[in-house]
Amino acid sequence: MTSVVSGPRLLLRQLRETMAETLDSQDRLDKIVNLIADNMGADVCSFYVLRDDGALELFATRGLSPTAVHMTTLRLGEGLVGMIAAEAEPLALEDAPSHPAFAYRPETGEDPFHSFLGVPVLKAGQTLGVLVVQNSERRIYREDETEAMLTTATILAEMLSTSEFEGLIKPGSDIDLRRPRTFEGTGFSEGVALGTVVLHDPRVVVRNFVADDTDAEMERLESALRTMRMSIDDMFEHGDMQVNSIHRDILESYRMFAHDRGWVRRLSEAVQSGLTAEAAVERVQNDTRARMMRQTDSYIRDRLHDLDDLANRLLRILTGDGDMFGTKDLPENAVIVARNMGPAELLEYDRSRLRGVVLEEGAMTAHVAIIARSLGLAAVGQADSIVSVCESGDDIIVDGDTGTVHLRPTPDVEAIYVDKVKLKARRQEQYEALRPLPSVTKDGVPVTLLHNSGLVADLPALDETGAEGVGLFRTELQFMIASKLPRLAEQVELYKEAMDMAGDRPIVFRLLDIGGDKVVPYMRAAAEENPAMGWRSLRLALDRPGLLRTQVRALLQAAEGRPLKILVPMVTETSEYLKCTQVIRKEVERMSRLHMVVPSKLEIGAMIEVPSLLFELDTLLPETDFVSIGSNDLIQFLTATDRANRRVANSYDPIAKPRLRVIRQIVEATKRHNVPLTMCGELAGRPLEALALMAVGMTRLSMGPSSIGPIKDLILSLDLGAIQKKVNQALEGPEQVNIRALLKELADKQALPV
């Protein structure tokens, strides 16, 4: 047996030289198994590759019958090789044939061999194949020999990823690494996108695997670990980490992983075996990920993200590697794939090349999902583990209508979606034909359709959809994408441009709604246990009156004498609303004193999204010119469900009987006080939900531009009176009724497009 000190390192150097030689793929693989056998003192070395059909195919061998290559296969889980592939764990046996899982293949001629050592070949925790050595005499393989095999498997995993390897694959099949995969998630934004994956936080690509100087690599690893730990420690110094909070607890857990002795020991052992520091990090993370992915304990599986992030952070320190695609250098038809991301991060990408977004986490009402809808991007969330199995540059199809994502789709799947896109284009032509028609039901009820917006880039869509105006312009987006607080002049310019583009059509500007999950980088606040119910929106504005006055002043100046509508968000009680209106009116008085042009008509409204306001509608409404319902937050607070928490975000139907009763209560109150009411949440843009809203008397609906056509098509086909009668009867009765099922039944009777 070769010495354990020189053996693995010598083998790695020989493998590097072999990879650089001019050889065809099979000759290179044959030479590699020969080198491994010689180095390990083994009679047999075999390399099995996991195919996309779940079979492990013998791709190369030294010691078994050469005629078995590309002919012998084992199913995943079958035999010792199949068991290693399924469990992603090494296996060493003194007498392999006596093991109950042993599967004999007579064509291989492996009868004389007893000792067996097999290790999985892993990439991103996924099994790509199995590397095996065997000996005729019965012997126990040592731990350092297993370690040497695992190190060698890291190099083979990289070889499997190269295009050169494709020459070894039989026609009509592929390796598991590149097989098509389908993810069933939740549709966040309707539409279909066929494009190319761009990882939002791409894994670092390790290019140098073999160490020239092991001592130097150990120094690099130790230095990178120190740097990483210092950066994590620095996070604790920020003001928002100074209080006991869930954020601090999570970071403590993260810091614990960074100091874990077992993790550091495994990294050091991988470097000592002859790998570079970055290759060692990748190898150890592959092994750890493979083990944790196969755990049934949800807590352990949840920690996988922490370890992935930690390894990626360490790799970035070691390599200085950055994004494969910069935000300004996207491929055509880019689809962003991420674990999660904020709305400002999405807005940093070149929107002219962006077609879709896929997230592992998030919820339909998360603000990144709202931005995706605003930009007209197909978006899917809760696509579990997609980040770990895709690479930037992979083909991808995003079906926001069904919540399905096809990674590396087959030609027939792609053809189906090409047809679907063509059909959608034809439907858009039909919606275009509806554009000039008034939005009135068959029984004569007019319904006002408006846009939700937040970007000037959205506003040209008013002409394309025929909407009657903008029911909600989210002013916070300007603050979220800026690196510093926008100055008065910058705000005036944005609001003026928005009004110019809207023309004679009304546009409702919602005052700054930041805090909670809408974070701006230049306004740090103390961490909160429940940020959605904390220091945000109107509360923040009243505590920072300078910020509020500047925005109000910008809106008043931008109007240039035109009518102006201002919406006050997150009103909890009437007194808060009146404090805000007082600030607005004082600014109007100030402009008048300075002989500046004031709006010809100023209307101020309140957003109903906090349940406490339901109990003082008769106090609030006489003080308002109009009101709007923010369904996202209202449903969140009514059901005590965090809309950003994937475990509960979709647990409650927003049009179930209790929630629809609340909306009807608001409708009835606004009718008593003759105050216009608009639904500005995401509910209004979905046909069945829009039908529920109209059934309880809502006739002003604001939604994403892409929803106007389908909702108008619904309205023009609708006999509203018949549906209103049935739904209101169901809401008034004591028995439990599935409102969604009732609406589907009523819609089917009228052949409505829902």
C-alpha positions in Angstrom: 0.0 0.0 0.0 1.3 3.5 -0.9 2.1 5.7 2.1 -0.9 7.6 3.3 1.0 10.9 3.2 2.2 10.8 -0.3 -0.5 8.6 -1.8 -3.5 11.0 -2.1 -1.4 14.0 -3.0 0.5 12.0 -5.6 -2.8 10.7 -7.0 -4.3 14.2 -7.2 -1.2 15.5 -9.1 -1.5 12.6 -11.5 -5.2 13.2 -12.0 -4.5 16.9 -12.7 -1.9 15.9 -15.4 -4.4 13.4 -16.9 -7.1 16.0 -17.1 -4.7 18.2 -19.1 -3.7 15.5 -21.6 -5.2 15.3 -25.1 -7.3 12.1 -24.7 -10.8 11.1 -25.7 -13.3 10.8 -22.9 -13.2 7.0 -22.5 -9.4 6.8 -22.6 -9.2 9.6 -20.0 -11.6 7.8 -17.7 -9.8 4.4 -18.2 -6.5 6.1 -17.2 -8.1 7.6 -14.1 -9.4 4.3 -12.8 -6.0 2.8 -13.4 -4.3 5.6 -11.5 -6.7 5.2 -8.6 -6.2 1.4 -8.5 -2.4 1.7 -8.5 -2.4 4.4 -5.8 -4.8 2.5 -3.6 -3.1 -0.8 -4.1 -6.4 -2.2 -5.3 -7.1 -5.1 -7.7 -10.2 -3.4 -9.0 -11.3 0.2 -9.5 -14.7 0.9 -11.0 -16.7 4.1 -11.7 -20.5 4.0 -11.9 -22.5 7.0 -13.1 -26.1 7.7 -12.2 -28.3 8.1 -15.3 -31.4 10.2 -15.6 -33.5 7.0 -15.6 -32.3 6.1 -12.1 -29.9 3.4 -13.3 -26.2 3.3 -12.3 -24.1 2.4 -15.4 -20.6 1.0 -15.2 -18.6 3.7 -17.1 -15.0 2.5 -16.5 -13.2 -0.3 -14.7 -9.8 -1.7 -14.1 -10.0 -5.4 -12.9 -13.5 -6.3 -13.9 -14.4 -7.6 -17.4 -13.9 -4.8 -20.0 -17.0 -6.0 -21.9 -19.1 -5.1 -18.9 -18.4 -1.3 -19.4 -21.6 0.5 -20.5 -23.4 -2.8 -20.3 -23.7 -3.5 -16.5 -26.3 -1.4 -14.7 -27.8 -1.4 -11.2 -31.0 0.3 -10.1 -30.8 3.1 -7.4 -30.8 1.2 -4.1 -29.9 -2.1 -5.7 -26.7 -3.9 -4.6 -23.9 -2.3 -2.7 -23.3 0.4 -5.4 -27.0 1.3 -5.5 -27.1 1.5 -1.7 -24.2 3.9 -1.6 -25.8 6.1 -4.3 -29.1 6.2 -2.5 -27.7 6.9 1.0 -24.8 9.1 -0.2 -22.6 7.5 2.4 -19.2 5.6 2.0 -19.2 1.8 2.6 -16.2 -0.4 3.5 -16.6 -4.2 3.8 -14.1 -7.0 4.6 -16.2 -9.5 2.7 -18.7 -7.9 0.3 -20.4 -11.0 -1.0 -21.6 -11.9 2.5 -23.5 -8.5 2.8 -27.3 -8.9 2.4 -27.4 -6.0 -0.1 -24.7 -7.6 -2.4 -26.0 -8.0 -6.0 -23.9 -10.4 -8.2 -23.5 -9.5 -11.9 -21.9 -12.6 -13.6 -20.8 -10.5 -16.7 -18.4 -8.4 -14.5 -16.2 -11.4 -13.4 -16.0 -10.1 -9.9 -16.1 -13.5 -8.2 -12.5 -13.4 -6.8 -12.9 -10.1 -5.0 -13.9 -9.9 -1.4 -12.9 -6.5 0.1 -14.9 -3.6 -1.0 -14.7 0.2 -0.5 -17.2 2.5 -2.3 -17.8 6.2 -2.0 -20.5 8.5 -3.5 -19.5 11.0 -6.1 -21.4 14.2 -5.1 -22.1 17.7 -6.4 -24.3 20.2 -4.4 -25.3 17.2 -2.2 -26.7 15.3 -5.2 -25.4 11.9 -6.0 -23.8 11.7 -9.5 -22.2 8.3 -9.3 -20.2 5.8 -7.2 -16.4 5.1 -7.1 -15.4 1.6 -6.0 -12.1 -0.2 -5.2 -12.0 -4.0 -4.5 -9.3 -6.5 -3.4 -9.2 -10.2 -3.6 -7.8 -10.7 -0.1 -10.1 -9.9 2.8 -9.0 -6.7 4.5 -10.4 -3.7 6.3 -10.0 -0.3 4.6 -8.7 2.4 6.9 -10.3 5.8 7.4 -7.5 7.6 5.6 -8.1 5.4 2.6 -11.8 6.3 2.6 -10.8 10.0 2.9 -8.5 9.6 -0.1 -11.4 8.1 -2.2 -13.8 10.9 -1.2 -11.2 13.4 -2.2 -10.7 11.7 -5.6 -14.5 11.6 -6.0 -14.6 15.4 -5.8 -12.4 15.6 -9.0 -14.6 13.1 -10.8 -17.7 15.2 -9.9 -16.2 18.1 -11.7 -15.3 15.9 -14.7 -19.0 14.8 -14.9 -20.0 18.5 -15.1 -18.0 19.1 -18.3 -19.3 19.0 -21.8 -16.5 16.6 -22.8 -18.2 13.9 -20.7 -21.3 14.0 -23.0 -19.4 11.8 -25.5 -19.7 8.9 -23.1 -23.5 9.0 -22.8 -25.6 6.7 -24.8 -28.0 8.3 -27.3 -31.4 8.9 -25.8 -30.1 9.0 -22.2 -28.4 11.5 -19.9 -26.7 11.6 -16.5 -28.8 12.4 -13.5 -26.9 15.7 -13.0 -28.5 17.1 -16.1 -31.9 15.4 -16.1 -35.0 17.5 -16.4 -36.7 18.3 -13.1 -40.1 19.7 -12.3 -41.0 21.7 -9.2 -44.5 22.3 -7.9 -44.6 25.6 -6.2 -47.1 28.4 -5.8 -47.9 30.9 -8.6 -47.0 34.4 -7.5 -47.6 36.2 -10.8 -49.4 34.9 -13.8 -47.7 34.3 -17.1 -45.3 31.9 -18.8 -41.6 32.5 -19.2 -39.2 30.4 -21.3 -35.6 31.5 -20.5 -32.2 31.0 -18.9 -31.4 30.6 -15.2 -29.6 33.4 -13.5 -28.8 32.5 -9.9 -29.4 35.6 -7.7 -26.7 34.4 -5.3 -24.7 32.0 -7.5 -22.5 29.3 -5.9 -18.9 30.0 -6.3 -17.3 28.0 -9.1 -14.1 26.2 -7.8 -11.6 25.9 -10.6 -8.4 24.8 -8.8 -8.8 21.5 -7.0 -5.2 20.2 -6.5 -2.9 21.8 -3.9 0.7 22.6 -4.9 1.6 23.4 -1.3 -0.5 21.9 1.4 0.9 24.1 4.2 0.1 27.2 2.2 -3.4 26.0 1.6 -3.9 25.4 5.4 -2.8 29.0 6.0 -5.3 30.2 3.4 -8.1 28.2 5.0 -7.3 29.5 8.5 -7.0 33.1 7.3 -10.4 32.8 5.5 -12.0 31.3 8.6 -10.7 34.1 10.7 -12.0 36.7 8.2 -15.4 35.0 8.0 -15.8 34.8 11.8 -14.8 38.5 12.2 -17.5 39.5 9.6 -20.1 37.5 11.5 -19.0 39.1 14.8 -19.3 42.5 13.2 -23.0 41.9 12.5 -23.6 41.8 16.2 -22.3 45.4 16.5 -25.1 46.8 14.4 -27.8 48.7 16.2 -30.5 46.3 15.2 -28.7 43.4 16.9 -28.3 45.0 20.3 -31.6 43.8 21.7 -32.6 40.2 22.4 -34.5 39.3 19.3 -35.2 36.4 16.9 -32.7 38.0 14.5 -29.9 37.8 17.1 -30.9 34.2 18.0 -30.6 33.2 14.3 -27.2 35.0 14.0 -26.0 33.2 17.2 -26.9 29.9 15.6 -25.0 31.0 12.4 -21.9 32.0 14.5 -22.1 28.6 16.3 -21.8 26.8 12.9 -18.8 29.0 11.9 -16.9 27.9 15.1 -18.0 24.3 14.9 -14.8 22.2 15.6 -16.1 19.2 13.7 -16.7 21.2 10.6 -13.3 22.9 10.8 -11.6 19.5 11.4 -13.2 18.0 8.3 -12.0 21.1 6.2 -8.5 20.7 7.5 -8.4 16.9 6.8 -9.6 17.6 3.2 -6.8 20.1 2.7 -4.3 17.6 4.2 -5.5 15.0 1.7 -4.2 17.3 -1.1 -7.1 19.6 -2.0 -6.9 23.4 -2.3 -8.7 25.3 0.5 -11.7 26.1 -1.7 -12.0 22.5 -3.0 -11.9 21.3 0.6 -14.9 23.6 1.4 -16.8 22.3 -1.5 -16.1 18.7 -0.7 -17.0 18.9 2.9 -20.2 20.9 2.1 -21.2 18.2 -0.5 -20.8 15.5 2.1 -22.7 17.5 4.8 -25.5 18.5 2.4 -25.9 14.9 1.2 -26.4 13.7 4.8 -28.7 16.5 5.9 -30.9 16.2 2.8 -31.7 12.7 3.8 -32.7 13.6 7.4 -36.4 13.4 8.3 -36.0 15.9 11.2 -37.3 19.2 9.8 -35.1 21.2 12.2 -31.9 19.6 10.8 -33.1 20.1 7.2 -33.8 23.8 8.0 -30.2 24.2 9.2 -29.0 23.2 5.7 -29.6 26.7 4.4 -27.3 28.1 7.2 -24.5 25.7 6.3 -24.9 26.4 2.6 -24.7 30.1 3.2 -21.7 29.7 5.5 -19.8 27.6 3.0 -20.6 30.0 0.2 -19.4 32.9 2.3 -16.1 31.1 3.0 -15.7 30.3 -0.7 -16.2 33.9 -1.7 -13.5 34.9 0.8 -11.1 32.3 -0.6 -11.7 33.0 -4.3 -13.0 36.5 -4.5 -15.5 35.1 -7.0 -18.6 37.2 -7.9 -21.8 36.7 -9.9 -21.7 34.9 -13.2 -24.0 37.5 -14.6 -23.9 41.1 -13.4 -27.2 43.0 -13.0 -26.4 44.9 -16.2 -25.1 41.9 -18.1 -28.1 39.5 -18.1 -28.6 37.0 -20.9 -31.7 37.4 -23.1 -34.9 36.0 -21.4 -33.3 35.8 -18.0 -35.1 34.0 -15.2 -33.9 34.9 -11.7 -33.7 31.9 -9.3 -33.2 32.6 -5.6 -33.9 31.3 -2.1 -35.5 34.6 -1.3 -35.0 38.2 -2.2 -36.3 41.7 -1.5 -38.2 43.9 -3.9 -35.3 46.3 -4.2 -32.9 43.5 -5.2 -35.3 42.5 -8.0 -35.5 46.1 -9.3 -31.7 46.2 -9.6 -31.9 43.8 -12.6 -32.2 45.0 -16.2 -35.9 44.7 -16.7 -35.7 44.7 -20.5 -34.0 41.2 -20.3 -35.9 39.8 -17.3 -38.8 37.3 -18.0 -39.4 35.5 -14.7 -38.6 34.9 -11.1 -38.5 31.6 -9.1 -38.1 31.6 -5.3 -37.6 28.7 -2.9 -39.4 30.7 -0.2 -41.8 33.7 0.0 -45.5 34.1 -0.3 -47.9 35.4 -2.9 -48.4 38.6 -0.9 -44.7 39.2 -0.3 -43.5 42.5 -1.8 -41.1 40.9 -4.2 -44.1 39.0 -5.6 -46.0 42.3 -5.9 -43.1 43.8 -7.8 -42.9 40.8 -10.1 -46.6 41.3 -11.0 -46.1 45.0 -11.4 -43.3 44.3 -13.9 -45.3 41.7 -15.7 -42.9 38.8 -14.8 -44.0 35.2 -14.5 -43.2 34.3 -10.9 -43.4 31.1 -8.8 -42.5 30.7 -5.1 -42.0 27.8 -2.7 -40.1 25.8 -5.4 -38.4 23.7 -2.7 -34.6 23.1 -3.1 -34.4 24.4 -6.7 -31.3 26.6 -6.0 -29.2 23.6 -5.1 -29.9 21.6 -8.4 -29.7 24.3 -11.0 -26.8 26.3 -12.5 -26.7 29.7 -14.1 -27.2 29.1 -17.8 -29.7 26.2 -17.5 -32.8 26.2 -19.6 -36.0 26.9 -17.5 -39.7 27.3 -18.0 -41.8 29.2 -15.4 -45.5 28.7 -15.4 -46.9 31.3 -13.0 -50.5 30.2 -13.8 -50.0 26.8 -12.3 -47.0 27.4 -10.0 -45.0 24.8 -12.0 -41.3 25.2 -12.9 -39.6 23.0 -15.4 -35.8 23.0 -15.1 -33.9 21.7 -18.2 -37.2 20.8 -19.9 -37.5 18.1 -22.5 -38.2 19.2 -26.1 -41.9 18.0 -25.9 -42.5 20.0 -22.7 -40.9 23.0 -24.3 -43.1 22.6 -27.4 -46.2 22.5 -25.2 -45.2 25.7 -23.6 -44.4 27.4 -26.9 -48.0 26.6 -27.9 -49.2 27.9 -24.5 -47.4 31.2 -25.0 -48.9 31.5 -28.5 -52.4 30.8 -27.1 -51.8 33.5 -24.4 -50.8 36.0 -27.1 -54.1 35.3 -28.9 -56.0 35.8 -25.6 -54.2 39.1 -25.2 -55.5 40.1 -28.6 -59.0 39.3 -27.4 -58.5 41.4 -24.3 -57.1 44.2 -26.5 -60.4 44.1 -28.4 -62.3 44.7 -25.1 -60.2 47.7 -24.2 -62.5 50.4 -25.6 -65.7 48.8 -24.2 -67.1 50.2 -20.9 -66.6 47.9 -17.9 -70.3 47.1 -17.2 -71.9 43.8 -16.2 -74.7 42.2 -18.3 -77.2 43.4 -15.7 -75.9 47.0 -16.0 -73.6 47.4 -13.0 -70.6 49.6 -13.8 -67.3 48.4 -12.3 -64.3 50.8 -12.2 -61.0 49.0 -13.1 -57.7 50.7 -12.0 -54.0 49.8 -11.9 -51.8 49.2 -8.9 -48.4 50.7 -9.6 -45.2 51.9 -8.1 -42.9 52.5 -11.0 -43.2 55.1 -13.7 -42.4 52.3 -16.1 -45.8 50.7 -15.3 -47.8 53.7 -16.4 -47.7 53.4 -20.2 -49.8 50.2 -19.6 -52.8 52.5 -18.8 -53.2 53.1 -22.5 -52.7 49.4 -23.3 -55.3 48.1 -20.9 -57.9 50.9 -20.9 -57.9 51.2 -17.1 -59.6 54.3 -15.8 -56.6 55.4 -13.6 -54.2 54.3 -10.9 -55.9 53.1 -7.7 -52.7 52.7 -5.8 -49.2 54.2 -6.5 -46.8 52.7 -4.0 -44.4 55.6 -3.4 -42.1 53.5 -1.2 -40.5 51.7 -4.1 -38.5 54.8 -5.0 -37.1 54.8 -1.4 -36.4 51.0 -1.5 -34.3 51.1 -4.6 -32.3 54.2 -3.6 -29.0 53.9 -1.8 -29.8 57.1 0.2 -32.9 59.0 1.2 -34.4 60.6 -2.0 -34.1 64.4 -1.9 -37.2 66.7 -2.2 -36.3 67.5 -5.9 -36.0 63.8 -6.8 -39.4 63.0 -5.2 -41.0 65.9 -7.0 -39.6 64.7 -10.3 -40.9 61.2 -9.9 -44.4 62.2 -8.8 -44.7 64.9 -11.6 -43.6 62.3 -14.2 -46.2 59.9 -12.9 -49.0 62.5 -13.1 -47.9 63.6 -16.5 -48.1 60.0 -17.8 -51.5 59.4 -16.1 -52.8 62.6 -17.9 -56.5 63.2 -17.0 -56.9 59.9 -15.3 -56.8 59.9 -11.5 -53.8 58.6 -9.6 -53.8 57.8 -5.9 -50.5 58.3 -4.2 -50.1 56.2 -1.1 -47.8 57.8 1.5 -44.5 56.1 2.4 -45.2 52.5 3.6 -41.8 51.2 4.8 -40.7 49.1 7.7 -41.8 45.5 8.4 -40.6 43.5 5.4 -40.0 46.6 3.3 -36.5 47.6 4.4 -34.6 50.6 3.3 -30.8 50.3 3.7 -30.2 53.8 5.0 -32.8 53.7 7.8 -31.7 51.3 10.5 -34.1 50.5 13.3 -34.0 48.3 16.3 -34.8 44.7 15.5 -38.4 43.7 16.3 -40.0 40.4 17.1 -42.9 41.1 14.8 -41.8 43.7 12.3 -45.1 43.6 10.3 -46.9 44.8 13.5 -44.1 47.1 14.6 -42.6 50.5 13.8 -43.7 50.9 10.2 -45.7 52.9 7.8 -47.8 55.7 9.4 -46.3 55.0 12.8 -42.9 55.6 11.4 -44.0 58.7 9.5 -45.6 60.3 12.5 -42.4 59.7 14.6 -40.3 61.1 11.7 -42.4 64.2 10.8 -39.6 65.6 8.7 -39.7 62.6 6.4 -43.5 62.9 6.2 -43.5 66.6 5.5 -40.9 66.3 2.8 -43.0 63.7 0.9 -46.2 65.6 1.3 -44.4 68.8 0.1 -43.1 66.9 -2.9 -46.5 65.6 -3.8 -48.1 69.1 -3.5 -45.5 70.7 -5.7 -45.6 67.9 -8.3 -49.3 68.4 -8.8 -48.7 71.9 -10.2 -52.3 72.9 -9.7 -53.8 69.6 -10.8 -56.1 67.5 -8.6 -54.2 65.4 -6.1 -55.2 62.2 -4.2 -53.2 61.2 -1.2 -53.8 57.8 0.6 -52.7 57.4 4.3 -51.5 53.8 4.9 -51.7 51.6 8.0 -54.2 53.6 9.9 -54.9 52.0 13.3 -57.3 54.6 14.8 -58.9 57.8 13.6 -56.7 60.1 15.7 -53.6 58.8 13.8 -55.3 59.6 10.5 -56.2 63.1 11.7 -52.6 63.8 12.8 -51.4 63.0 9.3 -54.1 65.1 7.6 -53.1 68.0 9.8 -49.5 67.7 8.5 -50.9 67.7 4.9 -53.2 70.7 5.4 -50.4 72.7 7.1 -48.2 72.1 4.1 -51.0 73.4 1.8 -51.3 76.5 4.0 -47.6 77.0 3.8 -47.6 76.9 0.0 -50.5 79.4 -0.1 -48.6 81.8 2.1 -45.6 81.5 -0.2 -47.9 82.1 -3.2 -47.1 78.7 -4.6 -49.6 76.9 -6.8 -51.7 74.4 -4.7 -53.7 71.5 -6.1 -57.0 72.5 -7.6 -58.6 69.7 -5.6 -57.0 67.8 -2.7 -58.6 64.5 -1.6 -57.2 62.6 1.4 -58.1 59.0 2.0 -57.4 56.2 4.6 -56.2 52.7 4.0 -58.3 50.1 5.9 -55.9 47.2 6.7 -55.7 47.1 10.5 -58.7 45.3 12.1 -59.0 47.8 15.0 -60.3 50.3 12.4 -63.3 48.1 11.7 -64.7 49.2 15.0 -64.6 52.9 14.4 -65.6 53.2 10.7 -68.4 55.5 11.6 -65.9 57.8 13.3 -63.3 57.6 10.5 -65.4 57.8 7.3 -66.8 61.3 7.9 -63.2 62.5 8.0 -62.2 61.0 4.7 -62.7 61.8 1.0 -62.2 58.1 0.0 -61.0 54.9 1.5 -59.1 51.8 0.2 -58.8 48.3 1.5 -55.3 46.8 1.7 -56.4 43.2 1.5 -52.8 41.8 1.9 -52.3 43.2 5.4 -56.0 43.0 6.4 -56.1 39.3 5.8 -52.7 38.8 7.4 -53.8 40.6 10.6 -57.3 39.0 10.6 -55.9 35.5 10.5 -52.7 36.1 12.4 -50.7 34.7 9.5 -47.3 36.1 8.5 -47.6 36.5 4.8 -43.8 36.0 4.4 -43.9 32.7 6.3 -44.3 29.9 3.7 -45.7 27.5 6.4 -48.8 29.6 7.1 -49.0 32.1 4.3 -51.5 30.1 2.2 -53.4 28.5 5.1 -56.4 30.8 5.0 -58.7 31.5 2.1 -59.0 35.3 1.8 -62.6 34.9 0.5 -63.8 32.4 3.1 -66.9 33.4 5.0 -65.3 35.2 7.9 -63.0 37.4 5.7 -65.7 38.1 3.1 -68.1 39.2 5.9 -65.5 41.7 7.0 -65.1 43.1 3.5 -68.9 43.4 3.2 -69.0 45.2 6.6 -66.6 47.9 5.1 -68.7 48.1 1.9 -71.9 48.8 3.9 -70.2 51.4 6.1 -68.9 53.3 3.1 -72.3 53.3 1.5 -73.9 54.7 4.7 -71.4 57.6 4.6 -71.3 58.0 0.8 -67.5 57.5 0.7 -65.9 55.9 -2.4 -64.2 52.6 -1.7 -61.5 50.8 -3.7 -60.0 47.4 -3.2 -56.2 47.8 -3.7 -54.9 44.5 -2.6 -53.9 41.5 -4.7 -57.4 40.0 -4.4 -58.9 42.2 -7.1 -56.6 40.8 -9.8 -57.7 37.2 -9.5 -61.0 36.3 -11.3 -62.7 34.2 -8.6 -61.7 36.6 -5.9 -62.8 39.6 -7.9 -66.2 37.9 -8.4 -66.4 37.5 -4.6 -65.7 41.2 -4.1 -68.3 42.3 -6.6 -70.8 39.9 -5.0 -70.5 41.9 -1.7 -70.9 45.2 -3.5 -67.3 46.4 -4.4 -67.4 48.1 -7.7 -63.9 49.8 -7.7 -61.1 47.3 -8.2 -57.4 48.1 -8.5 -55.0 45.4 -9.7 -51.8 44.7 -11.7 -52.0 45.8 -15.4 -51.9 42.2 -16.6 -55.1 41.4 -14.7 -57.2 44.1 -16.3 -58.0 42.1 -19.5 -59.2 38.9 -17.7 -61.2 40.8 -15.1 -62.9 42.9 -17.7 -63.7 39.8 -19.7 -65.3 38.4 -16.5 -67.4 41.6 -15.9 -68.7 41.8 -19.5 -69.9 38.1 -19.2 -71.5 38.5 -15.7 -75.0 38.7 -14.4 -74.0 40.1 -11.0 -77.4 40.3 -9.3 -78.0 36.6 -9.3 -74.6 35.9 -7.8 -74.9 38.7 -5.2 -78.2 37.2 -3.9 -76.7 33.7 -3.4 -73.5 34.9 -1.8 -75.2 37.3 0.6 -77.6 34.5 1.6 -74.6 32.3 2.4 -72.9 35.1 4.4 -76.0 35.7 6.5 -76.8 32.1 7.4 -75.3 30.5 10.5 -74.1 27.3 8.7 -70.6 26.9 7.4 -70.4 27.4 3.6 -67.4 27.1 1.3 -67.7 30.4 -0.5 -65.1 29.5 -3.1 -66.9 26.3 -4.0 -70.2 28.2 -4.2 -68.7 30.9 -6.5 -67.2 28.2 -8.8 -70.6 26.6 -9.1 -72.4 29.9 -9.8 -69.6 30.9 -12.3 -70.0 27.5 -14.1 -73.8 28.1 -14.5 -73.1 31.5 -16.2 -70.1 30.0 -18.1 -67.9 32.8 -16.7 -64.1 32.9 -17.4 -62.8 32.2 -13.9 
